[in-house]
C-alpha cells in the first residue's frame, strides 16, 4: 500500500517499541518479530509522507530568480507504478532558493524568458509570469506536446505544439494575454523562426493538401510545366504557419525533394530573407523529414533557402582539411540549440555534440561533446555567443546543476547548484516503492544574466 499523493517523500521518522519487563523466551521473541516486522513495514509504507511545498500559481513572481525550469511528469523508477501526471515550474535564484508551482501535464514542456516575462504552459493553459505575479489563460482544445516557443518583435509569444493528426498547432499569445490558435495538418517537419515568420519545411508527401499549389509554384519557378516528364514526384516546401492568408498557410519556397536529406530541427540561422539549417545527407534512397530522430548516419550539409525567391541551395560542410564532416548516432546534429556569431553558426545537438559552421563557405569544425555526468537524466541546453549552458540532474551528489562551457572548448564549470530542486526531481519511495523521478524538460535564463560564466 504505497502512497504517492501529489508530491510525496519519506519523513524518515523512526518507530520505537516498548517491551515487557520480563525477558521472553527466544522462540517467542523471534515469532513476535516475524509477525511484527511485516506489519510495521506495511504501516510505514502506508503512512502519509510529507508534501514538498509548492506556491500557488497566481502568487508566482520573478523576484530575484535567474533561471526558470520546467519539469515533466513523475515517472516510476521501477516502472511498476503509475506516473504522477503534472508538470512543475521552478524559479531559482543564484543561491539555489526557489519558488515552485504545479501545473497541468505537458509531455514536452518548453519555457521561454524574454523581456516581457516568462512564458510556459500545460495541455490546456497558458501562463505568463512577471514581477507582478502570474496570469493564466485557458486555451481552446488540447495540446499533446510543445515543440518550441518563440518571441515576435512586438512582444507577442508563439507556441508551436503537436496535434493528434501529426500537424502543428500555432498559438499566438497576444499582448493582452488572450490566445488565438490555428492548425496546419500535415506539418510535422523542421520548424523555426525568421524575423516574425514561423516557418516549417515539409514534403508534399506529408502536406498533401497543398500538393497542387506546390507543383504550380515549382512549375512557375522552373519554367517546367511537367509535360516533358522532368517534373519531380515529391517536392520540399517552406510554409509560413503564422499570419496566414485565410485558412491556408503561405507557401514561401519550393524545390525538388532530395532523397535521404533529413534534419529534425526547431530553429534556423536567419539573415534577412535567408534561412540556413544544418542537415544530414544520408545514403538512404528515400527518407521524409518526419522520420528524423538523431540516429541518421551521413555527412553534414547546409540547407539554405532564399525566402525572397523561394529557391534552395545545398552546401556541403567540410573540415579544415577539406573532408566531409561525418555525423551519426554517436555524434549527431539532431534537435540543436544554435546562435549566429558573425558568419559562423555555433550549435549543440540534443546529444551534446557541438559544432561551428561558416554559413557562406560551409567550412565547419567539430568543437566538443558536452556529456556532463548523465546519470538518470539527459542534459538540456541554452546557448549564447560565447558558450553553452547545460542543466542536468546529478543524482550521485543529489543536486541539479547549471554549468557552462565556452565554445572554444575550455573546461566546463558549475554556475549554480540546486540541491533543493533535486528533491522535486527524485521523489523518494518507501520500503515497497522505488519512488519517482522527473525529467528536466527545458530551462531559460533571465535575459542579460550570465552568472559570471563569461
C-alpha positions as CSV (number, residue, x, y, z in Angstrom):
1,X,0.0,0.0,0.0
2,X,2.5,2.6,-1.1
3,X,1.1,6.1,-1.2
4,X,2.1,8.8,-3.7
5,X,-0.3,11.7,-3.1
6,X,0.9,14.5,-5.3
7,X,4.5,15.4,-4.4
8,X,5.5,13.0,-1.6
9,X,8.7,11.9,0.1
10,X,9.7,9.9,3.2
11,X,9.9,11.7,6.6
12,X,12.5,9.3,8.0
13,X,10.6,9.0,11.3
14,X,11.6,6.0,13.4
15,X,9.2,4.0,15.5
16,X,10.2,2.5,18.9
17,X,8.6,-0.4,20.5
18,X,8.1,-0.6,24.3
19,X,8.8,-4.2,25.6
20,X,7.9,-6.1,28.7
21,X,10.0,-6.1,31.9
22,X,10.3,-9.9,31.7
23,X,12.7,-11.4,29.3
24,X,10.7,-13.5,26.8
25,X,11.9,-16.9,25.5
26,X,14.0,-16.7,22.3
27,X,11.4,-18.6,20.3
28,X,8.6,-16.3,21.4
29,X,10.8,-13.3,20.6
30,X,11.5,-14.5,17.0
31,X,7.9,-15.4,16.5
32,X,6.9,-12.0,17.6
33,X,9.5,-10.3,15.4
34,X,8.5,-12.4,12.4
35,X,4.9,-11.2,12.7
36,X,5.6,-7.7,13.8
37,X,8.1,-6.7,11.1
38,X,5.8,-7.1,8.1
39,X,3.1,-5.3,10.0
40,X,5.4,-2.4,10.9
41,X,6.8,-2.2,7.3
42,X,3.2,-2.2,5.9
43,X,2.1,0.5,8.3
44,X,5.2,2.6,7.4
45,X,4.7,2.3,3.7
46,X,1.0,3.3,4.0
47,X,1.7,6.3,6.3
48,X,1.3,9.7,4.6
49,X,4.6,11.3,3.5
50,X,5.5,14.9,4.0
51,X,4.4,17.0,1.0
52,X,7.0,19.0,-0.9
53,X,6.0,22.7,-0.8
54,X,4.6,24.4,-3.8
55,X,3.5,28.0,-4.4
56,X,0.0,28.9,-5.7
57,X,0.3,29.7,-9.3
58,X,-1.1,33.2,-9.0
59,X,1.5,34.1,-6.4
60,X,4.5,33.2,-8.5
61,X,6.6,36.3,-9.4
62,X,10.0,36.7,-10.9
63,X,11.7,38.3,-7.9
64,X,15.4,37.5,-7.7
65,X,15.2,34.4,-9.9
66,X,17.8,34.0,-12.6
67,X,16.7,30.6,-14.1
68,X,13.3,29.2,-14.9
69,X,13.0,25.4,-15.2
70,X,10.1,23.2,-16.3
71,X,10.0,19.6,-15.0
72,X,7.9,16.8,-16.7
73,X,5.6,14.3,-15.1
74,X,7.0,12.0,-12.4
75,X,7.8,8.5,-13.8
76,X,8.1,5.4,-11.6
77,X,11.7,4.4,-11.2
78,X,10.7,0.8,-11.1
79,X,8.2,1.1,-14.0
80,X,5.6,-0.6,-11.9
81,X,3.7,2.4,-10.6
82,X,1.6,5.0,-12.3
83,X,3.2,8.3,-13.2
84,X,2.3,11.5,-11.3
85,X,0.7,13.4,-14.2
86,X,1.5,17.0,-13.7
87,X,4.4,19.4,-14.5
88,X,6.4,21.7,-12.2
89,X,7.8,25.1,-13.0
90,X,10.6,26.4,-10.7
91,X,12.1,29.9,-10.5
92,X,15.5,29.7,-8.9
93,X,17.9,32.4,-7.6
94,X,21.7,32.4,-7.6
95,X,21.7,30.8,-4.1
96,X,19.6,27.9,-5.2
97,X,16.5,29.2,-3.4
98,X,13.3,28.5,-5.4
99,X,9.6,29.0,-5.9
100,X,7.8,26.1,-7.5
101,X,4.3,25.8,-9.0
102,X,2.4,22.8,-10.1
103,X,0.6,23.0,-13.5
104,X,-1.2,20.5,-15.7
105,X,0.6,17.8,-17.6
106,X,2.6,18.5,-20.8
107,X,4.6,15.7,-22.4
108,X,7.2,18.2,-23.7
109,X,7.1,21.5,-21.9
110,X,9.0,24.5,-23.3
111,X,9.7,27.6,-21.2
112,X,10.8,31.0,-22.6
113,X,12.1,34.0,-20.6
114,X,12.1,37.3,-22.5
115,X,12.0,41.0,-21.5
116,X,8.2,40.7,-21.4
117,X,8.3,37.9,-18.8
118,X,8.3,34.1,-18.6
119,X,6.1,32.1,-20.9
120,X,5.1,28.5,-20.2
121,X,2.1,26.2,-20.5
122,X,0.3,22.9,-20.0
123,X,-2.1,20.9,-22.0
124,X,-5.0,23.5,-21.9
125,X,-3.5,26.5,-20.1
126,X,-1.0,29.3,-20.9
127,X,0.9,31.2,-18.2
128,X,2.9,34.3,-18.1
129,X,5.0,35.3,-15.1
130,X,6.2,38.9,-14.5
131,X,7.4,40.9,-11.5
132,X,3.8,41.4,-10.5
133,X,2.7,37.7,-10.5
134,X,1.4,35.1,-12.9
135,X,-1.6,35.3,-15.1
136,X,-3.3,32.3,-16.8
137,X,-5.4,31.8,-19.9
138,X,-7.3,28.7,-20.9
139,X,-6.7,27.6,-24.5
140,X,-9.0,26.0,-27.0
141,X,-8.6,22.3,-27.3
142,X,-5.9,20.0,-26.1
143,X,-2.1,20.2,-26.9
144,X,-0.3,17.0,-26.6
145,X,3.2,18.4,-26.6
146,X,5.1,21.7,-27.0
147,X,7.6,21.9,-29.9
148,X,9.0,25.3,-29.3
149,X,8.3,28.8,-28.0
150,X,9.3,32.0,-29.9
151,X,9.0,35.7,-29.3
152,X,7.9,38.1,-32.0
153,X,9.3,41.6,-32.4
154,X,6.2,43.2,-30.9
155,X,6.4,41.2,-27.7
156,X,3.9,38.5,-28.6
157,X,4.7,34.9,-27.9
158,X,4.3,32.0,-30.4
159,X,3.8,28.5,-29.1
160,X,4.0,25.6,-31.5
161,X,2.6,22.3,-30.4
162,X,1.9,18.8,-31.8
163,X,-1.7,17.8,-32.5
164,X,-3.0,14.3,-32.9
165,X,-3.2,14.4,-36.7
166,X,0.6,14.9,-36.8
167,X,0.2,18.6,-37.7
168,X,1.5,21.7,-36.0
169,X,-0.8,23.9,-34.0
170,X,0.3,27.6,-33.5
171,X,-0.9,29.5,-30.5
172,X,-0.3,33.3,-30.6
173,X,-0.2,34.8,-27.1
174,X,-1.4,38.4,-27.6
175,X,-0.1,41.4,-25.6
176,X,-3.3,41.3,-23.5
177,X,-2.8,37.7,-22.7
178,X,-5.5,36.3,-25.0
179,X,-4.7,33.3,-27.1
180,X,-5.6,32.7,-30.8
181,X,-5.0,29.3,-32.4
182,X,-4.6,27.9,-35.8
183,X,-3.7,24.3,-37.0
184,X,-2.0,23.1,-40.2
185,X,-2.5,19.3,-40.8
186,X,0.5,17.6,-42.5
187,X,3.2,19.8,-41.0
188,X,5.5,18.0,-38.7
189,X,8.9,18.6,-40.2
190,X,11.6,21.1,-39.4
191,X,10.5,24.3,-37.9
192,X,12.0,27.7,-37.0
193,X,11.7,31.4,-36.9
194,X,13.0,34.1,-39.2
195,X,12.0,37.6,-38.2
196,X,8.3,37.4,-37.3
197,X,7.7,34.4,-39.6
198,X,7.3,30.9,-38.1
199,X,8.2,28.5,-40.8
200,X,8.0,24.8,-41.4
201,X,9.9,22.7,-44.0
202,X,8.0,19.6,-45.1
203,X,7.5,17.4,-48.1
204,X,4.4,17.2,-50.3
205,X,4.0,13.6,-49.2
206,X,3.1,15.0,-45.8
207,X,1.5,18.2,-46.9
208,X,-0.9,16.6,-49.4
209,X,-3.5,19.4,-49.0
210,X,-1.1,21.9,-50.7
211,X,0.4,19.5,-53.2
212,X,-1.3,21.1,-56.3
213,X,-0.3,24.6,-55.2
214,X,3.3,23.5,-54.6
215,X,3.6,21.9,-58.0
216,X,2.1,25.0,-59.6
217,X,4.7,27.2,-57.8
218,X,7.5,24.9,-58.8
219,X,6.4,25.0,-62.5
220,X,6.3,28.8,-62.5
221,X,9.7,29.0,-60.7
222,X,11.5,26.5,-63.0
223,X,9.6,27.2,-66.3
224,X,8.8,23.5,-66.5
225,X,5.1,22.6,-66.9
226,X,5.9,18.9,-66.4
227,X,4.8,17.9,-69.9
228,X,8.3,16.6,-70.7
229,X,8.2,14.2,-67.8
230,X,11.1,16.0,-65.9
231,X,9.0,17.2,-63.1
232,X,9.9,15.6,-59.7
233,X,7.5,13.3,-57.9
234,X,7.9,14.9,-54.5
235,X,8.7,18.5,-53.5
236,X,10.1,20.1,-50.4
237,X,8.3,23.2,-49.4
238,X,8.6,26.0,-46.9
239,X,5.3,27.2,-45.4
240,X,4.6,30.0,-43.0
241,X,2.4,28.9,-40.1
242,X,1.5,32.2,-38.6
243,X,-0.1,35.3,-40.1
244,X,-1.8,33.1,-42.6
245,X,-3.8,34.0,-45.7
246,X,-7.2,32.8,-44.6
247,X,-7.2,29.0,-43.8
248,X,-4.2,28.3,-45.9
249,X,-0.6,28.7,-44.8
250,X,1.6,30.8,-47.0
251,X,3.8,28.9,-49.5
252,X,7.2,30.6,-49.3
253,X,9.6,28.2,-51.0
254,X,9.6,25.1,-53.2
255,X,12.3,22.7,-54.5
256,X,12.6,19.0,-55.5
257,X,12.8,16.7,-52.6
258,X,16.3,15.2,-52.1
259,X,16.3,11.6,-51.2
260,X,18.0,10.9,-47.8
261,X,18.1,14.6,-46.8
262,X,16.9,14.8,-43.1
263,X,17.3,17.2,-40.3
264,X,14.9,17.3,-37.3
265,X,15.4,20.9,-36.1
266,X,13.4,23.5,-34.2
267,X,15.3,26.6,-35.3
268,X,17.3,28.1,-38.2
269,X,20.0,30.6,-38.8
270,X,18.2,33.7,-40.2
271,X,19.8,36.6,-42.2
272,X,17.2,38.8,-43.8
273,X,15.2,36.6,-46.1
274,X,17.7,33.7,-46.0
275,X,17.3,30.7,-43.6
276,X,20.1,28.2,-43.2
277,X,19.8,24.8,-41.4
278,X,22.4,22.2,-40.7
279,X,21.1,18.9,-42.1
280,X,22.3,15.3,-42.8
281,X,22.7,13.8,-46.3
282,X,22.2,10.1,-45.7
283,X,22.7,7.2,-48.0
284,X,19.1,6.2,-47.8
285,X,17.3,6.3,-51.2
286,X,14.2,7.9,-49.7
287,X,13.6,9.4,-46.3
288,X,11.0,12.0,-45.3
289,X,11.7,14.6,-42.7
290,X,9.3,13.3,-40.2
291,X,11.5,10.3,-39.7
292,X,14.5,12.2,-38.3
293,X,15.4,11.0,-34.8
294,X,19.1,11.7,-34.3
295,X,20.3,8.3,-35.4
296,X,21.0,9.3,-39.0
297,X,24.4,8.4,-40.5
298,X,25.8,10.6,-43.3
299,X,27.6,13.8,-44.0
300,X,26.7,17.3,-42.8
301,X,25.3,19.8,-45.3
302,X,23.7,23.3,-45.0
303,X,20.2,23.6,-46.4
304,X,19.8,27.2,-47.5
305,X,16.5,28.8,-48.5
306,X,16.2,32.2,-50.0
307,X,12.7,33.2,-49.0
308,X,12.6,36.2,-51.4
309,X,12.9,33.8,-54.4
310,X,11.6,30.6,-52.9
311,X,14.7,28.7,-54.1
312,X,17.0,26.3,-52.2
313,X,20.7,25.5,-52.3
314,X,22.7,22.7,-50.6
315,X,26.2,23.5,-49.3
316,X,28.4,20.5,-48.3
317,X,30.1,21.1,-44.9
318,X,33.8,20.3,-44.9
319,X,36.5,20.5,-42.3
320,X,39.9,22.4,-42.5
321,X,41.4,19.5,-44.5
322,X,38.6,19.6,-47.0
323,X,37.0,16.4,-45.8
324,X,33.2,16.0,-45.3
325,X,32.1,16.1,-41.6
326,X,30.5,12.8,-40.7
327,X,27.6,12.6,-38.3
328,X,25.9,9.5,-36.8
329,X,24.2,8.4,-33.6
330,X,27.3,8.9,-31.6
331,X,27.9,12.4,-33.0
332,X,24.6,13.9,-34.0
333,X,23.3,17.3,-35.0
334,X,19.7,16.4,-34.2
335,X,17.5,19.0,-32.4
336,X,20.2,21.5,-31.8
337,X,20.3,24.9,-30.0
338,X,22.2,27.4,-32.1
339,X,23.4,31.0,-32.2
340,X,24.9,33.0,-35.1
341,X,28.2,34.8,-34.4
342,X,29.3,36.8,-37.4
343,X,29.2,34.5,-40.4
344,X,29.6,31.4,-38.1
345,X,26.7,29.3,-36.8
346,X,27.5,27.6,-33.5
347,X,25.2,24.9,-32.2
348,X,24.9,22.0,-29.9
349,X,22.7,18.9,-30.5
350,X,20.3,17.3,-28.2
351,X,23.0,14.7,-27.5
352,X,25.6,17.3,-26.5
353,X,27.7,17.4,-29.7
354,X,28.9,21.0,-30.5
355,X,29.9,22.3,-34.0
356,X,30.6,25.6,-35.7
357,X,30.0,26.2,-39.4
358,X,30.6,29.2,-41.7
359,X,27.2,29.9,-43.3
360,X,28.7,31.1,-46.6
361,X,31.7,28.8,-47.2
362,X,30.4,25.7,-45.5
363,X,33.7,25.3,-43.7
364,X,32.9,23.6,-40.4
365,X,34.5,22.1,-37.3
366,X,33.6,19.8,-34.5
367,X,34.1,21.5,-31.2
368,X,33.3,19.1,-28.3
369,X,30.8,16.8,-26.7
370,X,29.2,18.2,-23.5
371,X,28.4,15.0,-21.7
372,X,28.4,16.0,-18.0
373,X,27.6,13.1,-15.7
374,X,24.4,11.9,-17.5
375,X,23.2,9.8,-14.6
376,X,19.4,9.2,-14.9
377,X,18.9,12.5,-16.7
378,X,19.5,13.9,-20.1
379,X,21.1,17.4,-20.3
380,X,19.3,20.4,-21.7
381,X,21.0,23.4,-23.2
382,X,20.8,27.1,-23.8
383,X,23.4,28.9,-25.9
384,X,25.0,32.3,-26.0
385,X,27.5,33.9,-28.3
386,X,30.3,32.8,-26.0
387,X,29.3,29.3,-24.9
388,X,26.8,26.7,-23.8
389,X,24.8,26.5,-20.6
390,X,23.8,23.0,-19.6
391,X,21.3,21.9,-16.9
392,X,21.4,18.3,-15.6
393,X,20.3,16.3,-12.6
394,X,23.3,14.8,-10.8
395,X,21.9,12.0,-8.6
396,X,25.3,11.0,-7.2
397,X,25.6,14.2,-5.2
398,X,21.8,15.0,-5.2
399,X,21.6,18.3,-6.9
400,X,20.5,19.9,-10.1
401,X,23.4,21.8,-11.6
402,X,23.7,24.6,-14.2
403,X,27.1,24.6,-15.8
404,X,28.8,26.5,-18.6
405,X,31.4,25.7,-21.3
406,X,32.8,28.2,-23.8
407,X,32.7,27.4,-27.5
408,X,36.5,27.5,-27.7
409,X,36.5,24.1,-25.8
410,X,37.6,25.2,-22.4
411,X,36.6,23.0,-19.4
412,X,33.0,23.4,-18.2
413,X,32.4,24.9,-14.8
414,X,29.4,24.9,-12.5
415,X,27.4,28.1,-12.2
416,X,24.6,27.2,-9.8
417,X,23.9,24.1,-7.7
418,X,20.3,23.4,-6.8
419,X,20.1,20.6,-4.3
420,X,16.6,21.7,-3.2
421,X,15.3,21.4,-6.7
422,X,16.7,17.8,-6.7
423,X,14.1,16.9,-4.1
424,X,11.4,17.5,-6.8
425,X,13.3,15.7,-9.5
426,X,13.8,12.5,-7.4
427,X,10.8,11.7,-5.2
428,X,11.9,9.1,-2.7
429,X,9.9,6.0,-2.3
430,X,9.2,3.8,0.7
431,X,10.0,0.3,1.6
432,X,7.6,-1.1,-1.0
433,X,8.2,1.6,-3.6
434,X,11.2,2.7,-5.7
435,X,9.9,6.2,-6.0
436,X,9.5,8.5,-9.0
437,X,11.7,10.9,-11.0
438,X,11.0,13.9,-13.2
439,X,12.8,14.7,-16.4
440,X,14.1,18.2,-16.9
441,X,12.2,19.3,-19.9
442,X,13.6,22.8,-20.5
443,X,15.0,25.9,-18.9
444,X,15.6,29.5,-19.7
445,X,17.9,32.1,-18.2
446,X,17.0,35.7,-17.2
447,X,17.8,37.9,-20.2
448,X,21.2,39.6,-19.7
449,X,22.3,37.3,-16.8
450,X,25.4,35.2,-17.4
451,X,26.2,34.1,-13.9
452,X,29.7,35.3,-14.2
453,X,30.4,32.4,-16.5
454,X,31.5,34.6,-19.4
